[in-house]
Amino acid sequence: MSQVNTLDVETLGAYLAEHVPGFRGPLTATKFDGGQSNPTFKLEAASGQYVLRRQPPGKLLPSAHAVDREFRVMQALKNTDVPVPTMIHLCEDREVIGSMFYVMEFCPGRIYWAPSLEDFDNASRSAMYDEMNRVMAALHSVDVEAVGLADYGRPGSYFERQLGRWSKQYRASELRRIEAMEDLMAWLEQNLPADDGQVSLVHGDFRLDNMMWAADQPKVIAVLDWELSTLGHPLADLAYQCMQLRMPAGSAGGSLRGLGGLDRAALGIPSEKEYVAAYCRRRGLSGIDHWEFYLAFSFFRLAAIAQGVAKRAQDGNASSAQAQQAGSVVEPLAQAAMDIVTHGA
């Protein structure tokens, strides 16, 4: 079995007994399904249940798999309106299990993968989308100075810096030349909006299946997977979620399933226009300029992430069997972005 999917529970248990107050073994570990980036495990011990999230072993792309940043941001958000798990311990010593990791509380809730939420009625679907909208607006309203995150990223010029970062990441993991990606990167560089001064904490991968939901009500009890979080432009999160919802409903892989082709009104799910309007009301915004750019950038960034997953699969250290399929979505994502910039959002 791959080292990505296993943990040395004897060594880990001894370490946690020394560093986590109240921890008692014996310890078992089970890897959660899904996720392409940082392998995540459910830990069960005599002292209770925990979640461990680690960097994948092996050579990693620069600045990727930043589990220490995930730990820091969730710890900082503990007493805000953004629901997060309680952080327990960060281990930066890569010798313990072969890579950096952290341990957090286990949140007993549910994760839903399909944005159509087919197991719910219309009222529940409407409430769940409104709850996601509320949580996003709450995140973007966090006072970063008050929670100790004023240095969590460089304020200003967010999209310019992100375009540079993900272009570099894409080149570092490029396996073949894709003309649509070349066209898209050129268009984004030529149509970069002037910085409008908006700065907030951004999640970076805000979507349905990165949220733990209460089992008995349409309430988010924990926002998960903060690896891509930083100080940035709040509309990046909004456009990224809307981009996800534009995906075809039957796309392969949980992270690419969307609402494309479905009758959202018949399902009780707001249209993109309605969802954006609700967000703007919550944040006191009169409207959004350059929406096509924000959407196109979201497609580009997801394509660059997928290319990185494909490269890790080739190198043998990806955390999911689905990683090997990731390379096939890069070109369609880039083409979808070019359709937006050519024909409008």
VEXSEGU-81384 format. One record per residue (C-alpha): residue number from 1; z negated, y, x. Coordinates in nm, 3 decimals. Layout:
// residues N
<rec vogu="NUM" zz="Z" yy="Y" xx="X"/>
...
END
This chain:
// residues 345
<rec vogu="1" zz="0.000" yy="0.000" xx="0.000"/>
<rec vogu="2" zz="0.082" yy="0.351" xx="0.121"/>
<rec vogu="3" zz="-0.195" yy="0.553" xx="0.284"/>
<rec vogu="4" zz="-0.109" yy="0.826" xx="0.031"/>
<rec vogu="5" zz="-0.237" yy="0.605" xx="-0.252"/>
<rec vogu="6" zz="-0.557" yy="0.472" xx="-0.096"/>
<rec vogu="7" zz="-0.890" yy="0.601" xx="0.035"/>
<rec vogu="8" zz="-1.138" yy="0.447" xx="0.278"/>
<rec vogu="9" zz="-1.419" yy="0.444" xx="0.021"/>
<rec vogu="10" zz="-1.679" yy="0.313" xx="0.264"/>
<rec vogu="11" zz="-1.629" yy="0.602" xx="0.506"/>
<rec vogu="12" zz="-1.588" yy="0.850" xx="0.222"/>
<rec vogu="13" zz="-1.900" yy="0.728" xx="0.042"/>
<rec vogu="14" zz="-2.110" yy="0.767" xx="0.355"/>
<rec vogu="15" zz="-1.974" yy="1.118" xx="0.408"/>
<rec vogu="16" zz="-2.041" yy="1.227" xx="0.049"/>
<rec vogu="17" zz="-2.393" yy="1.086" xx="0.056"/>
<rec vogu="18" zz="-2.460" yy="1.315" xx="0.351"/>
<rec vogu="19" zz="-2.286" yy="1.628" xx="0.220"/>
<rec vogu="20" zz="-2.308" yy="1.621" xx="-0.163"/>
<rec vogu="21" zz="-2.658" yy="1.665" xx="-0.309"/>
<rec vogu="22" zz="-2.750" yy="1.380" xx="-0.540"/>
<rec vogu="23" zz="-2.452" yy="1.161" xx="-0.452"/>
<rec vogu="24" zz="-2.523" yy="0.788" xx="-0.455"/>
<rec vogu="25" zz="-2.286" yy="0.497" xx="-0.403"/>
<rec vogu="26" zz="-2.138" yy="0.245" xx="-0.426"/>
<rec vogu="27" zz="-1.808" yy="0.429" xx="-0.464"/>
<rec vogu="28" zz="-1.472" yy="0.334" xx="-0.613"/>
<rec vogu="29" zz="-1.155" yy="0.548" xx="-0.613"/>
<rec vogu="30" zz="-0.853" yy="0.535" xx="-0.843"/>
<rec vogu="31" zz="-0.545" yy="0.752" xx="-0.789"/>
<rec vogu="32" zz="-0.428" yy="0.954" xx="-1.088"/>
<rec vogu="33" zz="-0.065" yy="0.909" xx="-1.192"/>
<rec vogu="34" zz="0.169" yy="1.206" xx="-1.175"/>
<rec vogu="35" zz="0.174" yy="1.499" xx="-0.938"/>
<rec vogu="36" zz="0.412" yy="1.534" xx="-0.646"/>
<rec vogu="37" zz="0.205" yy="1.733" xx="-0.401"/>
<rec vogu="38" zz="-0.163" yy="1.668" xx="-0.332"/>
<rec vogu="39" zz="-0.283" yy="1.313" xx="-0.416"/>
<rec vogu="40" zz="-0.573" yy="1.322" xx="-0.661"/>
<rec vogu="41" zz="-0.831" yy="1.050" xx="-0.723"/>
<rec vogu="42" zz="-1.102" yy="0.974" xx="-0.975"/>
<rec vogu="43" zz="-1.422" yy="0.880" xx="-0.795"/>
<rec vogu="44" zz="-1.682" yy="0.667" xx="-0.970"/>
<rec vogu="45" zz="-2.026" yy="0.627" xx="-0.815"/>
<rec vogu="46" zz="-2.379" yy="0.545" xx="-0.919"/>
<rec vogu="47" zz="-2.446" yy="0.919" xx="-0.935"/>
<rec vogu="48" zz="-2.155" yy="0.994" xx="-1.168"/>
<rec vogu="49" zz="-1.784" yy="1.068" xx="-1.183"/>
<rec vogu="50" zz="-1.599" yy="1.312" xx="-0.959"/>
<rec vogu="51" zz="-1.244" yy="1.414" xx="-0.871"/>
<rec vogu="52" zz="-1.115" yy="1.423" xx="-0.513"/>
<rec vogu="53" zz="-0.798" yy="1.609" xx="-0.420"/>
<rec vogu="54" zz="-0.654" yy="1.577" xx="-0.071"/>
<rec vogu="55" zz="-0.364" yy="1.684" xx="0.140"/>
<rec vogu="56" zz="-0.113" yy="1.403" xx="0.191"/>
<rec vogu="57" zz="-0.136" yy="1.248" xx="0.536"/>
<rec vogu="58" zz="0.144" yy="1.302" xx="0.787"/>
<rec vogu="59" zz="0.343" yy="1.602" xx="0.902"/>
<rec vogu="60" zz="0.342" yy="1.882" xx="0.643"/>
<rec vogu="61" zz="0.552" yy="2.192" xx="0.586"/>
<rec vogu="62" zz="0.384" yy="2.515" xx="0.701"/>
<rec vogu="63" zz="0.147" yy="2.666" xx="0.439"/>
<rec vogu="64" zz="0.203" yy="2.375" xx="0.198"/>
<rec vogu="65" zz="-0.071" yy="2.159" xx="0.042"/>
<rec vogu="66" zz="-0.338" yy="2.428" xx="0.077"/>
<rec vogu="67" zz="-0.629" yy="2.242" xx="-0.083"/>
<rec vogu="68" zz="-0.875" yy="2.482" xx="0.081"/>
<rec vogu="69" zz="-0.716" yy="2.769" xx="-0.113"/>
<rec vogu="70" zz="-0.740" yy="2.567" xx="-0.434"/>
<rec vogu="71" zz="-1.110" yy="2.513" xx="-0.371"/>
<rec vogu="72" zz="-1.170" yy="2.880" xx="-0.299"/>
<rec vogu="73" zz="-0.991" yy="3.018" xx="-0.604"/>
<rec vogu="74" zz="-1.152" yy="2.779" xx="-0.852"/>
<rec vogu="75" zz="-1.493" yy="2.849" xx="-0.702"/>
<rec vogu="76" zz="-1.430" yy="3.224" xx="-0.743"/>
<rec vogu="77" zz="-1.321" yy="3.187" xx="-1.107"/>
<rec vogu="78" zz="-1.632" yy="2.996" xx="-1.215"/>
<rec vogu="79" zz="-1.788" yy="3.279" xx="-1.418"/>
<rec vogu="80" zz="-1.470" yy="3.434" xx="-1.559"/>
<rec vogu="81" zz="-1.276" yy="3.379" xx="-1.883"/>
<rec vogu="82" zz="-1.045" yy="3.139" xx="-1.694"/>
<rec vogu="83" zz="-1.169" yy="2.780" xx="-1.745"/>
<rec vogu="84" zz="-1.197" yy="2.584" xx="-1.418"/>
<rec vogu="85" zz="-1.386" yy="2.275" xx="-1.300"/>
<rec vogu="86" zz="-1.704" yy="2.319" xx="-1.098"/>
<rec vogu="87" zz="-1.633" yy="2.290" xx="-0.726"/>
<rec vogu="88" zz="-1.867" yy="2.058" xx="-0.533"/>
<rec vogu="89" zz="-1.759" yy="2.026" xx="-0.169"/>
<rec vogu="90" zz="-1.470" yy="2.116" xx="0.065"/>
<rec vogu="91" zz="-1.415" yy="1.897" xx="0.372"/>
<rec vogu="92" zz="-1.195" yy="2.060" xx="0.636"/>
<rec vogu="93" zz="-1.256" yy="1.779" xx="0.887"/>
<rec vogu="94" zz="-0.932" yy="1.581" xx="0.877"/>
<rec vogu="95" zz="-1.092" yy="1.290" xx="1.062"/>
<rec vogu="96" zz="-1.301" yy="1.175" xx="0.764"/>
<rec vogu="97" zz="-1.017" yy="1.037" xx="0.548"/>
<rec vogu="98" zz="-0.712" yy="1.152" xx="0.745"/>
<rec vogu="99" zz="-0.659" yy="1.491" xx="0.579"/>
<rec vogu="100" zz="-0.846" yy="1.786" xx="0.431"/>
<rec vogu="101" zz="-0.992" yy="1.730" xx="0.083"/>
<rec vogu="102" zz="-1.229" yy="1.868" xx="-0.177"/>
<rec vogu="103" zz="-1.446" yy="1.718" xx="-0.448"/>
<rec vogu="104" zz="-1.496" yy="1.874" xx="-0.791"/>
<rec vogu="105" zz="-1.652" yy="1.778" xx="-1.120"/>
<rec vogu="106" zz="-1.471" yy="1.534" xx="-1.348"/>
<rec vogu="107" zz="-1.380" yy="1.712" xx="-1.674"/>
<rec vogu="108" zz="-1.366" yy="1.470" xx="-1.969"/>
<rec vogu="109" zz="-1.063" yy="1.593" xx="-2.157"/>
<rec vogu="110" zz="-0.695" yy="1.525" xx="-2.213"/>
<rec vogu="111" zz="-0.373" yy="1.617" xx="-2.038"/>
<rec vogu="112" zz="-0.048" yy="1.637" xx="-2.233"/>
<rec vogu="113" zz="0.287" yy="1.602" xx="-2.057"/>
<rec vogu="114" zz="0.545" yy="1.674" xx="-2.329"/>
<rec vogu="115" zz="0.570" yy="2.044" xx="-2.430"/>
<rec vogu="116" zz="0.681" yy="1.935" xx="-2.778"/>
<rec vogu="117" zz="0.326" yy="1.801" xx="-2.839"/>
<rec vogu="118" zz="0.474" yy="1.547" xx="-3.077"/>
<rec vogu="119" zz="0.137" yy="1.389" xx="-3.164"/>
<rec vogu="120" zz="0.010" yy="1.711" xx="-3.324"/>
<rec vogu="121" zz="0.079" yy="1.895" xx="-3.648"/>
<rec vogu="122" zz="0.238" yy="2.241" xx="-3.658"/>
<rec vogu="123" zz="-0.090" yy="2.429" xx="-3.689"/>
<rec vogu="124" zz="-0.230" yy="2.252" xx="-3.382"/>
<rec vogu="125" zz="0.086" yy="2.315" xx="-3.181"/>
<rec vogu="126" zz="0.079" yy="2.684" xx="-3.270"/>
<rec vogu="127" zz="-0.288" yy="2.706" xx="-3.173"/>
<rec vogu="128" zz="-0.231" yy="2.528" xx="-2.841"/>
<rec vogu="129" zz="0.054" yy="2.758" xx="-2.740"/>
<rec vogu="130" zz="-0.156" yy="3.059" xx="-2.838"/>
<rec vogu="131" zz="-0.441" yy="2.920" xx="-2.627"/>
<rec vogu="132" zz="-0.211" yy="2.882" xx="-2.324"/>
<rec vogu="133" zz="-0.098" yy="3.240" xx="-2.377"/>
<rec vogu="134" zz="-0.461" yy="3.358" xx="-2.397"/>
<rec vogu="135" zz="-0.558" yy="3.176" xx="-2.078"/>
<rec vogu="136" zz="-0.262" yy="3.320" xx="-1.889"/>
<rec vogu="137" zz="-0.346" yy="3.674" xx="-2.000"/>
<rec vogu="138" zz="-0.711" yy="3.615" xx="-1.903"/>
<rec vogu="139" zz="-0.605" yy="3.497" xx="-1.559"/>
<rec vogu="140" zz="-0.391" yy="3.805" xx="-1.502"/>
<rec vogu="141" zz="-0.679" yy="4.028" xx="-1.617"/>
<rec vogu="142" zz="-0.929" yy="3.894" xx="-1.360"/>
<rec vogu="143" zz="-1.078" yy="4.166" xx="-1.137"/>
<rec vogu="144" zz="-0.989" yy="4.012" xx="-0.801"/>
<rec vogu="145" zz="-1.223" yy="4.241" xx="-0.610"/>
<rec vogu="146" zz="-1.517" yy="4.153" xx="-0.833"/>
<rec vogu="147" zz="-1.467" yy="3.776" xx="-0.781"/>
<rec vogu="148" zz="-1.413" yy="3.804" xx="-0.406"/>
<rec vogu="149" zz="-1.038" yy="3.741" xx="-0.399"/>
<rec vogu="150" zz="-0.913" yy="4.084" xx="-0.287"/>
<rec vogu="151" zz="-0.784" yy="3.922" xx="0.035"/>
<rec vogu="152" zz="-0.636" yy="3.614" xx="-0.136"/>
<rec vogu="153" zz="-0.282" yy="3.740" xx="-0.080"/>
<rec vogu="154" zz="-0.092" yy="4.048" xx="0.025"/>
<rec vogu="155" zz="-0.058" yy="4.295" xx="-0.263"/>
<rec vogu="156" zz="0.282" yy="4.442" xx="-0.339"/>
<rec vogu="157" zz="0.641" yy="4.329" xx="-0.272"/>
<rec vogu="158" zz="0.556" yy="3.991" xx="-0.423"/>
<rec vogu="159" zz="0.905" yy="3.877" xx="-0.518"/>
<rec vogu="160" zz="1.051" yy="3.994" xx="-0.188"/>
<rec vogu="161" zz="0.793" yy="3.793" xx="0.003"/>
<rec vogu="162" zz="0.820" yy="3.492" xx="-0.226"/>
<rec vogu="163" zz="1.197" yy="3.491" xx="-0.196"/>
<rec vogu="164" zz="1.162" yy="3.486" xx="0.181"/>
<rec vogu="165" zz="0.896" yy="3.217" xx="0.175"/>
<rec vogu="166" zz="1.078" yy="2.976" xx="-0.054"/>
<rec vogu="167" zz="1.414" yy="3.036" xx="0.114"/>
<rec vogu="168" zz="1.249" yy="2.936" xx="0.443"/>
<rec vogu="169" zz="1.082" yy="2.633" xx="0.281"/>
<rec vogu="170" zz="1.413" yy="2.533" xx="0.127"/>
<rec vogu="171" zz="1.594" yy="2.556" xx="0.460"/>
<rec vogu="172" zz="1.319" yy="2.352" xx="0.626"/>
<rec vogu="173" zz="1.366" yy="2.069" xx="0.378"/>
<rec vogu="174" zz="1.741" yy="2.098" xx="0.309"/>
<rec vogu="175" zz="1.916" yy="1.761" xx="0.316"/>
<rec vogu="176" zz="2.267" yy="1.879" xx="0.221"/>
<rec vogu="177" zz="2.444" yy="2.204" xx="0.138"/>
<rec vogu="178" zz="2.430" yy="2.290" xx="-0.235"/>
<rec vogu="179" zz="2.669" yy="2.570" xx="-0.329"/>
<rec vogu="180" zz="2.478" yy="2.671" xx="-0.643"/>
<rec vogu="181" zz="2.164" yy="2.726" xx="-0.433"/>
<rec vogu="182" zz="2.362" yy="2.936" xx="-0.186"/>
<rec vogu="183" zz="2.498" yy="3.148" xx="-0.472"/>
<rec vogu="184" zz="2.155" yy="3.179" xx="-0.631"/>
<rec vogu="185" zz="1.979" yy="3.287" xx="-0.313"/>
<rec vogu="186" zz="2.248" yy="3.549" xx="-0.252"/>
<rec vogu="187" zz="2.220" yy="3.683" xx="-0.610"/>
<rec vogu="188" zz="1.839" yy="3.704" xx="-0.591"/>
<rec vogu="189" zz="1.854" yy="3.898" xx="-0.266"/>
<rec vogu="190" zz="2.107" yy="4.142" xx="-0.411"/>
<rec vogu="191" zz="1.921" yy="4.193" xx="-0.742"/>
<rec vogu="192" zz="1.559" yy="4.215" xx="-0.627"/>
<rec vogu="193" zz="1.380" yy="4.466" xx="-0.855"/>
<rec vogu="194" zz="1.187" yy="4.754" xx="-0.703"/>
<rec vogu="195" zz="0.817" yy="4.677" xx="-0.678"/>
<rec vogu="196" zz="0.644" yy="4.812" xx="-0.992"/>
<rec vogu="197" zz="0.290" yy="4.794" xx="-0.856"/>
<rec vogu="198" zz="0.164" yy="4.512" xx="-1.080"/>
<rec vogu="199" zz="-0.071" yy="4.285" xx="-0.886"/>
<rec vogu="200" zz="-0.292" yy="4.008" xx="-1.023"/>
<rec vogu="201" zz="-0.413" yy="3.663" xx="-0.943"/>
<rec vogu="202" zz="-0.128" yy="3.425" xx="-1.026"/>
<rec vogu="203" zz="-0.150" yy="3.047" xx="-1.071"/>
<rec vogu="204" zz="0.196" yy="2.962" xx="-0.944"/>
<rec vogu="205" zz="0.247" yy="2.647" xx="-1.155"/>
<rec vogu="206" zz="0.127" yy="2.749" xx="-1.500"/>
<rec vogu="207" zz="0.230" yy="2.483" xx="-1.750"/>
<rec vogu="208" zz="0.094" yy="2.250" xx="-2.018"/>
<rec vogu="209" zz="0.023" yy="1.949" xx="-1.796"/>
<rec vogu="210" zz="-0.177" yy="2.152" xx="-1.544"/>
<rec vogu="211" zz="-0.441" yy="2.210" xx="-1.811"/>
<rec vogu="212" zz="-0.724" yy="1.987" xx="-1.926"/>
<rec vogu="213" zz="-0.767" yy="2.013" xx="-2.301"/>
<rec vogu="214" zz="-1.075" yy="1.950" xx="-2.512"/>
<rec vogu="215" zz="-1.046" yy="1.620" xx="-2.696"/>
<rec vogu="216" zz="-1.137" yy="1.764" xx="-3.036"/>
<rec vogu="217" zz="-0.992" yy="2.116" xx="-3.049"/>
<rec vogu="218" zz="-0.699" yy="2.326" xx="-2.918"/>
<rec vogu="219" zz="-0.902" yy="2.463" xx="-2.627"/>
<rec vogu="220" zz="-0.830" yy="2.457" xx="-2.254"/>
<rec vogu="221" zz="-1.142" yy="2.337" xx="-2.069"/>
<rec vogu="222" zz="-0.995" yy="2.351" xx="-1.716"/>
<rec vogu="223" zz="-0.684" yy="2.491" xx="-1.550"/>
<rec vogu="224" zz="-0.587" yy="2.260" xx="-1.263"/>
<rec vogu="225" zz="-0.357" yy="2.249" xx="-0.958"/>
<rec vogu="226" zz="-0.406" yy="2.590" xx="-0.795"/>
<rec vogu="227" zz="-0.220" yy="2.505" xx="-0.473"/>
<rec vogu="228" zz="0.042" yy="2.779" xx="-0.527"/>
<rec vogu="229" zz="-0.202" yy="3.047" xx="-0.642"/>
<rec vogu="230" zz="-0.208" yy="3.384" xx="-0.469"/>
<rec vogu="231" zz="-0.221" yy="3.756" xx="-0.539"/>
<rec vogu="232" zz="0.115" yy="3.833" xx="-0.688"/>
<rec vogu="233" zz="0.312" yy="3.962" xx="-0.981"/>
<rec vogu="234" zz="0.180" yy="3.840" xx="-1.318"/>
<rec vogu="235" zz="0.527" yy="3.807" xx="-1.468"/>
<rec vogu="236" zz="0.600" yy="3.530" xx="-1.218"/>
<rec vogu="237" zz="0.366" yy="3.299" xx="-1.412"/>
<rec vogu="238" zz="0.507" yy="3.404" xx="-1.748"/>
<rec vogu="239" zz="0.868" yy="3.352" xx="-1.641"/>
<rec vogu="240" zz="0.784" yy="3.021" xx="-1.473"/>
<rec vogu="241" zz="0.631" yy="2.879" xx="-1.790"/>
<rec vogu="242" zz="0.921" yy="3.006" xx="-2.000"/>
<rec vogu="243" zz="1.163" yy="2.852" xx="-1.749"/>
<rec vogu="244" zz="0.986" yy="2.517" xx="-1.790"/>
<rec vogu="245" zz="1.017" yy="2.540" xx="-2.167"/>
<rec vogu="246" zz="1.393" yy="2.595" xx="-2.134"/>
<rec vogu="247" zz="1.431" yy="2.252" xx="-1.973"/>
<rec vogu="248" zz="1.587" yy="1.975" xx="-2.183"/>
<rec vogu="249" zz="1.330" yy="1.784" xx="-2.386"/>
<rec vogu="250" zz="1.437" yy="1.454" xx="-2.234"/>
<rec vogu="251" zz="1.446" yy="1.553" xx="-1.866"/>
<rec vogu="252" zz="1.325" yy="1.289" xx="-1.624"/>
<rec vogu="253" zz="0.983" yy="1.345" xx="-1.475"/>
<rec vogu="254" zz="0.684" yy="1.501" xx="-1.648"/>
<rec vogu="255" zz="0.717" yy="1.833" xx="-1.470"/>
<rec vogu="256" zz="1.070" yy="1.891" xx="-1.599"/>
<rec vogu="257" zz="1.030" yy="1.810" xx="-1.966"/>
<rec vogu="258" zz="1.088" yy="2.116" xx="-2.182"/>
<rec vogu="259" zz="1.183" yy="2.229" xx="-2.530"/>
<rec vogu="260" zz="1.557" yy="2.272" xx="-2.478"/>
<rec vogu="261" zz="1.754" yy="2.152" xx="-2.779"/>
<rec vogu="262" zz="1.449" yy="2.136" xx="-3.007"/>
<rec vogu="263" zz="1.389" yy="2.348" xx="-3.317"/>
<rec vogu="264" zz="1.077" yy="2.532" xx="-3.202"/>
<rec vogu="265" zz="1.018" yy="2.702" xx="-3.536"/>
<rec vogu="266" zz="1.023" yy="2.368" xx="-3.716"/>
<rec vogu="267" zz="0.755" yy="2.244" xx="-3.476"/>
<rec vogu="268" zz="0.532" yy="2.548" xx="-3.513"/>
<rec vogu="269" zz="0.598" yy="2.648" xx="-3.151"/>
<rec vogu="270" zz="0.672" yy="3.016" xx="-3.082"/>
<rec vogu="271" zz="1.013" yy="3.120" xx="-2.955"/>
<rec vogu="272" zz="1.037" yy="3.257" xx="-2.604"/>
<rec vogu="273" zz="1.064" yy="3.607" xx="-2.746"/>
<rec vogu="274" zz="0.751" yy="3.556" xx="-2.958"/>
<rec vogu="275" zz="0.557" yy="3.402" xx="-2.669"/>
<rec vogu="276" zz="0.648" yy="3.689" xx="-2.436"/>
<rec vogu="277" zz="0.559" yy="3.943" xx="-2.708"/>
<rec vogu="278" zz="0.216" yy="3.782" xx="-2.757"/>
<rec vogu="279" zz="0.150" yy="3.801" xx="-2.385"/>
<rec vogu="280" zz="0.257" yy="4.165" xx="-2.375"/>
<rec vogu="281" zz="0.021" yy="4.247" xx="-2.664"/>
<rec vogu="282" zz="-0.269" yy="4.082" xx="-2.484"/>
<rec vogu="283" zz="-0.195" yy="4.269" xx="-2.161"/>
<rec vogu="284" zz="-0.105" yy="4.602" xx="-2.318"/>
<rec vogu="285" zz="0.257" yy="4.595" xx="-2.197"/>
<rec vogu="286" zz="0.535" yy="4.772" xx="-2.386"/>
<rec vogu="287" zz="0.804" yy="4.529" xx="-2.271"/>
<rec vogu="288" zz="0.958" yy="4.357" xx="-1.969"/>
<rec vogu="289" zz="1.249" yy="4.477" xx="-1.757"/>
<rec vogu="290" zz="1.451" yy="4.248" xx="-1.525"/>
<rec vogu="291" zz="1.367" yy="3.936" xx="-1.728"/>
<rec vogu="292" zz="1.681" yy="3.760" xx="-1.603"/>
<rec vogu="293" zz="1.568" yy="3.805" xx="-1.243"/>
<rec vogu="294" zz="1.221" yy="3.665" xx="-1.311"/>
<rec vogu="295" zz="1.367" yy="3.361" xx="-1.489"/>
<rec vogu="296" zz="1.630" yy="3.301" xx="-1.219"/>
<rec vogu="297" zz="1.368" yy="3.330" xx="-0.947"/>
<rec vogu="298" zz="1.155" yy="3.071" xx="-1.129"/>
<rec vogu="299" zz="1.445" yy="2.824" xx="-1.132"/>
<rec vogu="300" zz="1.505" yy="2.892" xx="-0.763"/>
<rec vogu="301" zz="1.144" yy="2.836" xx="-0.666"/>
<rec vogu="302" zz="1.120" yy="2.511" xx="-0.862"/>
<rec vogu="303" zz="1.443" yy="2.394" xx="-0.696"/>
<rec vogu="304" zz="1.296" yy="2.475" xx="-0.353"/>
<rec vogu="305" zz="0.977" yy="2.286" xx="-0.441"/>
<rec vogu="306" zz="1.181" yy="1.986" xx="-0.559"/>
<rec vogu="307" zz="1.377" yy="1.992" xx="-0.234"/>
<rec vogu="308" zz="1.050" yy="1.981" xx="-0.042"/>
<rec vogu="309" zz="0.935" yy="1.680" xx="-0.244"/>
<rec vogu="310" zz="1.266" yy="1.507" xx="-0.171"/>
<rec vogu="311" zz="1.227" yy="1.575" xx="0.201"/>
<rec vogu="312" zz="0.876" yy="1.430" xx="0.199"/>
<rec vogu="313" zz="1.009" yy="1.123" xx="0.020"/>
<rec vogu="314" zz="1.268" yy="1.079" xx="0.295"/>
<rec vogu="315" zz="0.996" yy="1.123" xx="0.557"/>
<rec vogu="316" zz="0.775" yy="0.870" xx="0.381"/>
<rec vogu="317" zz="0.471" yy="1.079" xx="0.288"/>
<rec vogu="318" zz="0.535" yy="1.189" xx="-0.071"/>
<rec vogu="319" zz="0.253" yy="1.120" xx="-0.318"/>
<rec vogu="320" zz="0.452" yy="0.983" xx="-0.613"/>
<rec vogu="321" zz="0.727" yy="0.733" xx="-0.672"/>
<rec vogu="322" zz="0.905" yy="1.005" xx="-0.871"/>
<rec vogu="323" zz="0.938" yy="1.209" xx="-0.552"/>
<rec vogu="324" zz="1.249" yy="1.016" xx="-0.458"/>
<rec vogu="325" zz="1.419" yy="1.145" xx="-0.773"/>
<rec vogu="326" zz="1.333" yy="1.507" xx="-0.701"/>
<rec vogu="327" zz="1.639" yy="1.577" xx="-0.491"/>
<rec vogu="328" zz="1.866" yy="1.512" xx="-0.789"/>
<rec vogu="329" zz="1.728" yy="1.808" xx="-0.988"/>
<rec vogu="330" zz="1.784" yy="2.077" xx="-0.722"/>
<rec vogu="331" zz="2.148" yy="2.143" xx="-0.803"/>
<rec vogu="332" zz="2.105" yy="2.144" xx="-1.186"/>
<rec vogu="333" zz="1.817" yy="2.390" xx="-1.154"/>
<rec vogu="334" zz="2.024" yy="2.625" xx="-0.939"/>
<rec vogu="335" zz="2.317" yy="2.597" xx="-1.181"/>
<rec vogu="336" zz="2.089" yy="2.677" xx="-1.477"/>
<rec vogu="337" zz="1.972" yy="2.992" xx="-1.299"/>
<rec vogu="338" zz="2.330" yy="3.098" xx="-1.230"/>
<rec vogu="339" zz="2.411" yy="3.052" xx="-1.599"/>
<rec vogu="340" zz="2.130" yy="3.297" xx="-1.684"/>
<rec vogu="341" zz="2.244" yy="3.562" xx="-1.438"/>
<rec vogu="342" zz="2.606" yy="3.521" xx="-1.547"/>
<rec vogu="343" zz="2.558" yy="3.510" xx="-1.924"/>
<rec vogu="344" zz="2.214" yy="3.671" xx="-1.971"/>
<rec vogu="345" zz="1.877" yy="3.534" xx="-2.076"/>
END
